[in-house]
C-alpha cells in the first residue's frame, strides 16, 4: 500500500520523460552536429558547395546561377 504513490510518481515521471523526448526529436529534425541557431545556407551557397563537391557540372552550375539571379529580388 505504501509503494502505490511511489509507483504512480514513477509512471507519471516516465510518461513526462517520454513525451519530452519525442517532442524534442520531432521538433529538431536536423543534423545533430549543426547547432540549432546556425545561419541557414543561401541558395547560392548551396549551389557553390554542390559544384565544388562535384555533384553538378559547370553547365548545370551556370544555368542554376542564372535562374537564381532572375528570381532574386534586387535593391528597391
Residue frames relative to the residue before (quaternion, step in Angstrom):
aa qw qx qy qz dx dy dz
X 1.0000 0.0000 0.0000 0.0000 0.00 0.00 0.00
X 0.6806 0.4911 -0.2922 0.4585 3.57 0.96 -0.84
X 0.6517 0.5270 -0.3131 0.4466 3.59 1.17 -0.49
X 0.4942 0.6907 -0.4187 0.3216 3.59 1.21 -0.35
X 0.6734 0.4644 -0.3310 0.4703 3.69 0.79 -0.76
X 0.6273 0.5276 -0.3386 0.4621 3.60 1.03 -0.72
X 0.6323 0.5292 -0.3220 0.4653 3.58 1.02 -0.81
X 0.6780 0.4850 -0.2955 0.4666 3.60 0.90 -0.90
X 0.6317 0.5171 -0.3327 0.4722 3.59 0.98 -0.77
X 0.6546 0.5061 -0.3119 0.4671 3.59 0.96 -0.83
X 0.6668 0.4971 -0.3065 0.4630 3.62 0.92 -0.85
X 0.6616 0.4893 -0.3101 0.4762 3.60 0.93 -0.83
X 0.6392 0.5196 -0.3242 0.4651 3.58 0.98 -0.80
X 0.6425 0.5199 -0.3124 0.4682 3.58 0.99 -0.83
X 0.6582 0.5040 -0.3095 0.4658 3.59 0.95 -0.85
X 0.6505 0.5036 -0.3158 0.4727 3.60 0.94 -0.84
X 0.6439 0.5164 -0.3203 0.4648 3.59 0.93 -0.86
X 0.6644 0.5079 -0.3120 0.4508 3.61 0.90 -0.92
X 0.6587 0.4996 -0.3154 0.4659 3.59 0.91 -0.85
X 0.6493 0.5105 -0.3178 0.4657 3.60 0.93 -0.85
X 0.6583 0.5179 -0.3025 0.4548 3.57 0.92 -0.89
X 0.6854 0.4810 -0.2858 0.4660 3.59 0.90 -0.90
X 0.6799 0.4784 -0.3117 0.4601 3.62 0.92 -0.78
X 0.6244 0.5232 -0.3490 0.4631 3.60 1.05 -0.60
X 0.6608 0.5021 -0.3103 0.4636 3.60 0.98 -0.78
X 0.7183 0.4398 -0.2792 0.4611 3.60 0.80 -0.90
X 0.6576 0.5077 -0.3238 0.4526 3.62 1.05 -0.59
X 0.7855 0.3048 -0.1606 0.5141 3.58 1.03 -0.65
X 0.1218 0.8091 -0.5622 0.1203 3.56 0.55 1.11
X 0.4388 0.6390 -0.5124 0.3695 3.54 0.35 1.28
X 0.6861 -0.4647 0.3573 0.4309 3.50 -1.31 0.19
X 0.5043 -0.6800 0.4442 0.2931 3.58 -0.87 0.96
X 0.6513 0.5188 -0.3264 0.4473 3.61 1.13 -0.49
X 0.6375 0.5192 -0.3227 0.4690 3.60 1.23 -0.35
X 0.4143 -0.7057 0.5067 0.2714 3.61 -0.70 0.97
X 0.5996 -0.6004 0.3950 0.3522 3.57 -1.08 0.68
X 0.7630 0.3611 -0.2061 0.4949 3.60 0.98 -0.71
X 0.3320 0.7446 -0.5122 0.2703 3.60 1.18 0.45
X 0.5016 -0.6485 0.4663 0.3323 3.61 -0.96 0.77
X 0.4629 -0.6794 0.4972 0.2775 3.55 -1.04 0.80
X 0.5208 -0.6259 0.4811 0.3250 3.55 -1.17 0.64
X 0.4292 -0.6554 0.5491 0.2911 3.54 -1.12 0.66
X 0.6534 -0.5034 0.3701 0.4273 3.60 -1.18 0.34
X 0.6358 0.5316 -0.3316 0.4509 3.59 1.03 -0.75
X 0.6497 0.5123 -0.3139 0.4657 3.58 1.01 -0.80
X 0.6309 0.5162 -0.3290 0.4767 3.58 1.02 -0.77
X 0.6521 0.5148 -0.3063 0.4647 3.56 0.95 -0.90
X 0.6487 0.5151 -0.3137 0.4641 3.59 0.93 -0.89
X 0.6649 0.5066 -0.3026 0.4579 3.58 0.94 -0.91
X 0.6622 0.5015 -0.3094 0.4629 3.60 0.96 -0.84
X 0.6452 0.5061 -0.3193 0.4750 3.59 1.03 -0.76
X 0.6663 0.5107 -0.2984 0.4540 3.58 0.93 -0.89
X 0.7094 0.4417 -0.2699 0.4783 3.59 1.02 -0.70
X 0.5431 -0.6551 0.3852 0.3571 3.60 1.27 -0.08
X 0.3954 0.7270 -0.4767 0.2963 3.60 1.22 0.26
X 0.7825 0.1436 -0.0789 0.6007 3.57 1.12 -0.67
X 0.4508 -0.6885 0.4967 0.2758 3.56 -1.18 0.56
X 0.7374 -0.4386 0.2859 0.4269 3.58 -1.33 0.17
X 0.6390 0.5325 -0.3313 0.4453 3.59 0.99 -0.78
X 0.6738 0.4777 -0.2923 0.4820 3.59 0.90 -0.91
X 0.6186 0.5485 -0.3313 0.4547 3.58 1.07 -0.76
X 0.6793 0.4931 -0.2879 0.4609 3.58 0.85 -0.99
X 0.6575 0.5077 -0.3043 0.4662 3.57 0.95 -0.90
X 0.6679 0.4917 -0.3054 0.4678 3.59 0.90 -0.85
X 0.6228 0.5350 -0.3388 0.4595 3.61 1.01 -0.75
X 0.6394 0.5186 -0.3207 0.4684 3.58 0.99 -0.85
X 0.6682 0.5016 -0.3021 0.4590 3.58 0.89 -0.92
X 0.6523 0.5074 -0.3194 0.4638 3.57 0.96 -0.80
X 0.6424 0.5289 -0.3253 0.4492 3.58 1.01 -0.80
X 0.6475 0.5209 -0.3199 0.4551 3.60 1.03 -0.75
X 0.7525 0.4055 -0.2077 0.4755 3.58 0.94 -0.88
X 0.5523 0.6095 -0.3918 0.4123 3.58 1.24 -0.21
X 0.3928 -0.7131 0.5132 0.2718 3.63 -0.71 0.95
X 0.3400 -0.7502 0.5392 0.1756 3.53 -0.97 0.92
X 0.6806 -0.4537 0.3518 0.4552 3.58 -1.27 0.01
X 0.2902 -0.7783 0.5356 0.1520 3.57 -0.99 0.84
